[in-house]
């Protein structure tokens, strides 16, 4: 079996939601948490992923040389869905100089003294690089929507701006859409990944974190508390995806019950999306070519 060809045969459109009329309304129940394996063995999985990461690195290098585009990737998911490991494995072959990884946790006092997009704005990627957000401004319409007391009691908005919470969410969706449109217009397309894990699989992974001493450090009591709000989170994700998915800033809803499948799909999406951007290595004109040949003679003559 030709592993490279198999990776190329994966149709990533099935995981893409752009909010177009053709795609209809997004419903989590329409997207699986598990699909048939894309690999036949661990060895084949590693070969497939390695091939994709090599291709991803080559595309990033070309984007860096072109120096017109940058790419922002966003990873959102429930706890234990595999955000960290997906980022680790998918980008393992990319030159570290071509990546900017940021993990957003609970806002600090300094961050709360700014608007909700500020801490993301100051960590955007430069042209030629891939920005990777492990969680993002979407937390402001996910966890904050599930727990609105965060907005009214912890965040420092004027009280009169938070009396109508439905209005707040609509305004934030609009701000996010406008922000992502702005980024795209300036050469920074946005790719958003929702790692779609089932409640059962999440439970199994949390149990494993407790039973395996080497994974105890990963366990957070709050994960169990938030698990009790599963239905509310799923609704918040549906609302956020429906409100912010566009053709220029699509959501990819990735089956996350099998981590190997998940990594292969994410890697293939990144490769496909980068291939759609029009960048190339800078061309050398005749005068530059002549100068290079003269310099080549100098070097060889030393």
C-alpha positions as CSV (number, residue, x, y, z in Angstrom):
1,X,0.0,0.0,0.0
2,X,1.3,3.4,-0.9
3,X,0.9,5.4,2.3
4,X,1.6,8.8,0.6
5,X,-1.2,8.3,-1.9
6,X,-3.6,7.2,0.9
7,X,-2.9,10.4,2.8
8,X,-3.6,12.4,-0.4
9,X,-6.9,10.6,-0.9
10,X,-8.4,11.9,2.4
11,X,-11.2,14.3,1.5
12,X,-11.0,17.0,4.2
13,X,-14.1,18.8,2.9
14,X,-16.3,16.4,4.9
15,X,-15.0,18.0,8.1
16,X,-15.3,21.6,6.9
17,X,-18.1,24.0,7.8
18,X,-18.1,27.4,6.2
19,X,-21.5,28.7,7.1
20,X,-22.6,28.9,3.5
21,X,-26.2,28.3,2.3
22,X,-25.2,24.9,0.9
23,X,-23.8,23.7,4.2
24,X,-27.0,24.7,6.1
25,X,-27.0,25.1,9.9
26,X,-24.2,23.5,11.9
27,X,-25.3,20.7,14.3
28,X,-22.7,18.8,16.4
29,X,-24.8,15.6,16.0
30,X,-24.2,15.7,12.2
31,X,-20.4,15.4,12.8
32,X,-19.0,12.1,14.1
33,X,-16.6,11.8,17.0
34,X,-15.0,8.7,15.4
35,X,-14.5,7.4,11.9
36,X,-12.9,4.3,10.4
37,X,-9.2,4.2,10.9
38,X,-7.1,6.0,8.3
39,X,-4.2,3.7,9.0
40,X,-3.7,-0.1,9.3
41,X,-0.9,-0.1,11.9
42,X,1.0,2.2,14.2
43,X,3.9,2.0,11.8
44,X,1.7,3.1,8.9
45,X,0.2,5.9,10.9
46,X,3.7,7.2,11.7
47,X,4.7,7.1,8.1
48,X,1.5,8.9,7.0
49,X,2.0,11.6,9.6
50,X,5.7,12.0,8.9
51,X,4.9,12.5,5.2
52,X,2.4,15.2,6.0
53,X,4.6,17.0,8.5
54,X,7.5,17.1,5.9
55,X,5.0,18.6,3.4
56,X,3.8,21.1,6.0
57,X,7.3,22.2,6.8
58,X,8.1,22.7,3.1
59,X,5.0,24.8,2.6
60,X,5.8,26.9,5.7
61,X,9.3,27.5,4.4
62,X,7.9,28.7,1.1
63,X,5.4,30.9,2.8
64,X,8.3,32.4,4.9
65,X,10.4,33.1,1.8
66,X,7.4,34.7,0.1
67,X,6.8,36.8,3.2
68,X,3.3,38.0,2.3
69,X,1.1,35.5,4.1
70,X,0.8,34.3,7.7
71,X,-1.5,31.7,9.0
72,X,-3.5,31.6,12.3
73,X,-4.7,28.2,13.5
74,X,-7.1,27.9,16.5
75,X,-7.7,24.8,18.5
76,X,-10.8,24.6,20.6
77,X,-12.1,21.5,22.4
78,X,-13.5,20.1,25.6
79,X,-10.9,19.1,28.3
80,X,-8.9,15.9,27.4
81,X,-9.8,16.1,23.7
82,X,-6.2,16.1,22.7
83,X,-5.3,19.7,21.8
84,X,-1.8,19.6,23.3
85,X,-0.8,16.3,21.8
86,X,-2.3,17.2,18.4
87,X,-0.2,20.4,18.3
88,X,2.8,18.5,19.4
89,X,2.6,15.8,16.8
90,X,1.3,17.7,13.8
91,X,3.8,20.5,14.0
92,X,6.7,18.3,15.1
93,X,8.4,18.5,11.7
94,X,8.0,22.3,11.2
95,X,11.0,24.5,11.8
96,X,10.4,26.1,15.2
97,X,11.4,29.5,13.8
98,X,8.4,29.3,11.6
99,X,5.8,28.8,14.4
100,X,4.4,30.8,17.2
101,X,2.5,28.7,19.8
102,X,0.4,30.3,22.5
103,X,-1.7,28.6,25.2
104,X,-4.4,30.8,26.6
105,X,-5.4,30.1,30.2
106,X,-7.5,32.1,32.6
107,X,-7.0,35.8,32.0
108,X,-4.5,37.6,34.2
109,X,-5.2,41.0,35.9
110,X,-3.4,42.7,33.1
111,X,-5.4,40.9,30.4
112,X,-8.7,41.7,32.2
113,X,-7.8,45.4,32.1
114,X,-8.1,45.2,28.3
115,X,-10.7,44.2,25.8
116,X,-11.4,40.5,25.2
117,X,-9.4,40.3,22.0
118,X,-6.3,42.1,23.3
119,X,-4.3,39.2,24.6
120,X,-4.8,37.4,21.3
121,X,-3.9,40.5,19.2
122,X,-0.5,40.9,20.8
123,X,0.3,37.2,20.1
124,X,-0.6,37.1,16.4
125,X,1.9,35.5,14.0
126,X,4.2,37.5,11.7
127,X,4.1,37.1,8.0
128,X,5.7,33.9,6.9
129,X,4.9,32.1,10.1
130,X,2.1,29.8,11.5
131,X,0.4,31.0,14.7
132,X,-1.0,28.3,16.8
133,X,-3.6,29.2,19.5
134,X,-4.3,26.5,22.1
135,X,-7.7,28.0,23.1
136,X,-8.4,31.6,22.0
137,X,-10.8,34.4,22.1
138,X,-13.5,31.8,21.5
139,X,-13.4,31.1,25.2
140,X,-15.3,34.4,25.5
141,X,-18.3,32.8,23.8
142,X,-17.8,29.3,25.2
143,X,-16.8,29.0,28.9
144,X,-18.0,32.6,29.5
145,X,-21.3,31.9,27.9
146,X,-21.8,28.7,30.0
147,X,-20.7,30.6,33.1
148,X,-22.0,34.2,32.6
149,X,-21.0,35.1,36.1
150,X,-17.5,35.3,34.7
151,X,-18.6,38.2,32.6
152,X,-20.7,40.0,35.2
153,X,-18.5,39.4,38.3
154,X,-14.9,38.9,37.1
155,X,-14.5,40.7,33.8
156,X,-14.4,44.5,34.1
157,X,-17.0,45.7,31.6
158,X,-19.2,48.6,32.6
159,X,-22.3,47.1,34.3
160,X,-24.7,48.7,31.8
161,X,-22.9,46.8,29.0
162,X,-23.8,43.4,30.6
163,X,-27.5,43.8,31.4
164,X,-28.6,42.0,28.2
165,X,-26.4,38.9,27.9
166,X,-28.0,37.8,24.6
167,X,-26.9,41.1,23.1
168,X,-23.4,40.6,24.5
169,X,-23.0,37.2,22.8
170,X,-24.3,38.6,19.5
171,X,-21.9,41.5,19.7
172,X,-19.0,39.2,20.4
173,X,-19.8,36.9,17.5
174,X,-19.9,40.0,15.3
175,X,-16.6,41.3,16.7
176,X,-15.0,37.9,16.0
177,X,-16.3,37.7,12.5
178,X,-15.0,41.2,11.8
179,X,-11.7,40.5,13.4
180,X,-11.2,37.3,11.3
181,X,-12.2,39.1,8.1
182,X,-9.7,41.9,8.9
183,X,-7.0,39.3,9.4
184,X,-7.8,37.6,6.1
185,X,-7.8,40.9,4.2
186,X,-4.3,41.6,5.5
187,X,-2.9,38.2,4.4
188,X,-3.6,36.2,7.6
189,X,-6.2,33.5,6.9
190,X,-7.7,31.8,10.0
191,X,-8.2,28.1,10.4
192,X,-10.3,26.9,13.3
193,X,-10.3,23.4,14.6
194,X,-13.0,22.0,16.9
195,X,-11.7,18.7,18.2
196,X,-15.0,16.8,18.6
197,X,-14.6,14.3,21.4
198,X,-17.5,12.3,22.8
199,X,-18.5,12.5,26.5
200,X,-17.7,8.8,27.0
201,X,-14.2,9.1,25.5
202,X,-13.5,12.2,27.6
203,X,-14.6,10.2,30.7
204,X,-12.3,7.4,29.8
205,X,-9.4,9.8,29.4
206,X,-10.1,11.5,32.7
207,X,-10.2,8.1,34.4
208,X,-6.9,7.2,32.8
209,X,-5.3,10.5,34.1
210,X,-6.4,9.4,37.7
211,X,-5.4,5.7,37.5
212,X,-2.0,6.3,35.7
213,X,0.4,8.0,38.2
214,X,2.5,9.4,35.4
215,X,-0.6,11.3,34.2
216,X,-1.8,12.6,37.5
217,X,-0.3,16.0,36.8
218,X,-2.6,16.4,33.9
219,X,-5.7,16.0,36.0
220,X,-7.6,19.1,37.1
221,X,-10.6,18.8,39.5
222,X,-12.3,21.5,37.5
223,X,-12.4,19.2,34.5
224,X,-15.0,17.0,36.3
225,X,-17.0,20.1,37.3
226,X,-17.1,21.3,33.7
227,X,-18.1,17.9,32.5
228,X,-21.4,18.4,34.3
229,X,-22.1,21.3,31.9
230,X,-21.6,19.1,28.8
231,X,-25.0,19.9,27.1
232,X,-24.5,23.6,27.7
233,X,-21.0,23.5,26.2
234,X,-22.2,21.6,23.1
235,X,-24.9,24.3,22.6
236,X,-22.3,27.0,23.0
237,X,-20.1,25.4,20.4
238,X,-23.0,25.0,18.0
239,X,-23.9,28.7,18.5
240,X,-20.3,29.8,18.1
241,X,-19.7,27.8,14.9
242,X,-22.9,28.9,13.3
243,X,-22.2,32.5,14.1
244,X,-18.6,32.7,13.0
245,X,-18.0,30.1,10.3
246,X,-17.3,31.8,6.9
247,X,-15.6,30.6,3.7
248,X,-12.5,32.7,4.5
249,X,-12.4,31.5,8.2
250,X,-14.0,28.0,8.2
251,X,-14.4,25.6,11.1
252,X,-13.1,22.1,10.8
253,X,-14.9,19.7,13.1
254,X,-12.4,16.9,13.7
255,X,-13.4,13.5,15.1
256,X,-11.4,13.3,18.3
257,X,-12.1,9.9,19.8
258,X,-9.1,8.4,18.0
259,X,-6.1,10.7,18.5
260,X,-4.1,9.2,15.6
261,X,-7.0,9.8,13.1
262,X,-7.4,13.3,14.5
263,X,-3.7,14.2,14.0
264,X,-3.7,12.9,10.4
265,X,-6.9,14.9,9.5
266,X,-5.6,18.1,11.1
267,X,-2.2,17.7,9.3
268,X,-4.0,17.1,6.0
269,X,-6.3,20.1,6.4
270,X,-3.3,22.3,7.1
271,X,-1.5,21.1,4.0
272,X,-4.5,21.5,1.8
273,X,-5.3,25.0,3.0
274,X,-1.7,26.2,2.6
275,X,-1.7,24.8,-0.9
276,X,-4.6,27.0,-1.7
277,X,-2.6,30.2,-0.9
278,X,-0.8,31.8,-3.7
279,X,2.8,32.0,-2.5
280,X,6.1,30.9,-4.1
281,X,9.8,31.3,-3.7
282,X,11.0,34.8,-4.8
283,X,12.2,34.9,-8.4
284,X,15.7,36.0,-9.2
285,X,16.0,38.4,-12.1
286,X,18.8,38.1,-14.8
287,X,21.0,40.7,-13.1
288,X,20.8,38.9,-9.7
289,X,21.5,35.6,-11.5
290,X,24.6,37.0,-13.1
291,X,25.7,38.4,-9.7
292,X,25.2,35.0,-8.1
293,X,27.3,33.3,-10.7
294,X,30.1,35.8,-10.1
295,X,29.9,35.2,-6.4
296,X,29.9,31.5,-7.0
297,X,33.2,31.8,-8.9
298,X,34.7,33.8,-6.0
299,X,33.7,31.1,-3.4
300,X,35.0,28.2,-5.5
301,X,38.2,30.1,-6.2
302,X,39.0,30.5,-2.5
